[in-house]
Structures are given as C-alpha cells and as structure tokens.
C-alpha cells in the first residue's frame, strides 16, 4: 500500500514507515491510528511486525488520552507476541498493558501484567 502523507507529498510504501513519519513529526494521535492500521494490515503476513505496530499504537493511545483503545492494541500485541517464545518484546507489552490498566484503575489486573513482565525478564537474564 502506498501512502501519500501531507508532508510535502512524501510517498511511503511501508505502513510502519508511514506511521513512523507521523510519529517523527509529532502527530501522535495520527501515528497511533497509523500504527493500528499497520498492525491490521500486517497481521496475516508478518505477525511479529504487526505485534510491534499494535504495541506502538498501545503506547501512543495511552499517551494521547485514549486508554480503552490502548488496551485493545496491547491485547492484540500480546496475542501476536505470545505465539513464540517469551522475549523482551513480550515483556514490554505486558508492562505497557499494566500501565494501561493502571490508568483505567484496574489495579489487580495491572499488577498481574507487571508480574508477567517481571517473570519474563527474569527468565531472560543471562547467568554470570
């Protein structure tokens, strides 16, 4: 898909790149929507990148005052990132979902997500 952005007519072929351009311009609400769209577009062909896109949308929606949208995107990212082995990216998404749930005053759920992130990170630590 070729996206022509309203920034001097720059054409961007990759949906993630289009979202990154918006983010780089400080157009955070638009970038959040673009990352969500990229996640939807890439889910069937590139689930790892789609997971990253949804995670980015989650963070941006949270930071632009839309925690319910953020929760949806964090859950999509978790679903996609949970398909393989536990990684730092998966831990970050658990942490991000914890932040969203905290913002929504769902504290017990938030604690579970933070604990899941900690457990994954502990498992990733390299022995001395």
C-alpha positions in Angstrom: 0.0 0.0 0.0 1.4 3.4 -1.0 0.5 6.2 1.5 1.0 9.8 0.4 1.4 11.9 3.6 0.5 15.5 3.9 4.2 16.4 4.5 5.4 17.7 1.2 3.9 14.8 -0.7 6.3 12.2 0.6 5.2 8.8 -0.5 5.8 5.9 1.9 5.2 2.3 0.8 5.6 0.5 4.1 2.7 1.1 6.6 5.1 1.0 9.5 7.2 3.7 7.8 4.1 5.8 7.3 3.3 5.6 11.0 6.9 6.4 11.9 6.9 9.5 9.8 3.8 10.8 11.6 5.4 10.0 14.9 8.6 11.8 13.9 6.5 14.9 13.0 4.9 14.8 16.5 1.5 13.9 15.1 1.0 11.3 17.8 -2.8 10.7 17.6 -2.4 10.2 13.8 0.6 8.0 14.4 -1.4 5.8 16.8 -4.1 5.3 14.3 -1.5 4.6 11.6 0.3 2.0 13.7 -3.1 0.3 14.5 -3.8 0.3 10.7 -0.3 -1.2 10.0 -1.0 -3.9 12.6 -4.3 -4.8 11.0 -2.6 -4.8 7.5 0.4 -6.9 8.5 -1.2 -9.4 10.9 -1.7 -12.1 8.3 1.6 -11.8 6.6 4.0 -10.6 9.3 2.7 -11.2 12.8 5.9 -10.1 14.5 5.9 -6.7 12.9 2.1 -6.5 13.4 2.7 -7.1 17.1 5.2 -4.3 17.2 2.7 -2.0 15.4 0.0 -2.8 17.9 2.4 -2.3 20.8 3.4 1.2 19.4 -0.3 2.1 18.9 -1.0 1.0 22.5 1.7 3.3 23.9 0.6 6.3 21.8 -3.1 5.8 22.5 -2.3 5.7 26.2 -0.2 8.8 26.0 -2.8 10.7 24.0 -5.5 10.0 26.5 -7.3 7.0 24.9 -6.7 4.2 27.3 -9.5 2.0 26.0 -8.0 2.0 22.5 -4.6 1.4 24.1 -5.9 -1.7 25.9 -7.3 -3.1 22.7 -4.0 -2.7 20.9 -1.9 -4.0 23.8 -4.1 -7.1 23.9 -3.6 -7.5 20.1 0.1 -7.2 20.5 0.1 -9.7 23.4 -1.8 -12.2 21.3 0.7 -11.9 18.4 3.8 -11.8 20.6 2.7 -14.7 22.7 2.8 -17.1 19.8 6.5 -17.7 20.1 8.9 -17.9 23.0 9.0 -15.3 25.7 11.0 -12.3 24.6 11.8 -8.9 25.9 9.3 -7.5 23.4 6.6 -9.6 25.0 7.6 -8.4 28.5 7.4 -4.8 27.3 3.9 -5.4 26.0 2.8 -6.9 29.4 4.3 -3.8 31.1 2.5 -1.5 28.7 -0.8 -3.2 29.3 -0.1 -2.9 33.0 0.3 0.8 32.6 -3.0 1.0 30.6 -4.9 -1.0 33.3 -3.4 1.2 36.0 -4.7 4.3 34.1 -8.1 2.6 33.9 -8.0 2.0 37.7 -8.0 -1.8 37.3 -5.2 -2.3 39.7 -5.3 -6.0 40.4 -5.2 -6.7 36.6 -2.3 -4.2 36.3 -0.3 -6.0 38.9 -0.7 -9.3 37.1 0.6 -7.7 33.9 3.6 -6.2 35.7 4.3 -9.5 37.4 4.1 -11.3 34.0 6.7 -8.8 32.6 9.0 -9.3 35.6 8.8 -13.1 35.2 9.7 -13.0 31.6 12.5 -10.6 32.2 13.9 -12.8 35.0 13.8 -15.7 32.6 15.8 -13.8 30.0 18.6 -12.8 32.4 21.9 -14.3 31.5 23.8 -16.1 34.3 27.1 -14.7 35.3 
